[in-house]
């Protein structure tokens, strides 16, 4: 490239850079105080929003409102304050929020069509927070899954089982389904087969005594009774409630105690038997 053309190109680029620099400098000169003011307002607003959110949550908890609803109301209050502060900051630097709100509305419409599943999760989560079919600490069974409610969010609900496994369920799969809520406990239903010649009243008394001696079992709500007449045994039904987080451990313990107590009382635990009779002792 000739030297004159190169020099001309460099001058043109320098002029363009100078124009951009002058525009940036002019913007900061004209709006420097507004920018500083907007930044200060934003920082103060974020601080106030955090305090307002925590205050609303603490106020709800003091009035014994459910912890999930308290957190939700606290977050709503915080977001509302942040939105007000953002509008004030935009106006401070001379940005009209009218076109911005219109653009947000158009984007929201398109995003809503694209993420219908996510929005349905949030809608279902809001329904759970308002109607409260269950709260944190309850034991629920839904969609064939059982666990203790560990956390409720607007999009998902987290359950935790006895093994410490966290189960994530999208909220849209909870609302509209049949939910079994047994609060902090879970029902154990056991069959005990005893021989037909056993003293059934004595067997029931032995089982009740075992349930009474185990602290984790509420013996007052336990049920023990004759369930079925099976082929080789009389089946006693034993129904009792166990804390969900110790369900299997306590159930195994109860079963072992019942077996030991029945054997100690001389009550026979039945097992399948078949009686074979020969009608003709000669072979033709």
Secondary structure, 3 states (H helix, E strand, C coil): CCHHHHHHHHHHHHHHHHHHHHHHHHHHHHHHHHHHHHHHHHHHHHHHHHHHHHHHHHHHHHCCCCHHHHHHHHHHHHHHHHHHHHHHHHHHCCCCHHHHHHHHHHHHHHHHHHCHHHHHHHHHHHHHHHHCCCCCCCEEEECCEEEEEEEECCCEEEEECCCCCEEEEEHHHCCCCCCEEEECEEEEEEEEEECCCCCHHHHHHHHHHHHHHCCCECHHHCEEEEEEECCCCEEEEEEEEEEHHHHHHHHHHHHHHHHHHHHHCCCCECCCCCCCCCCCCCCC
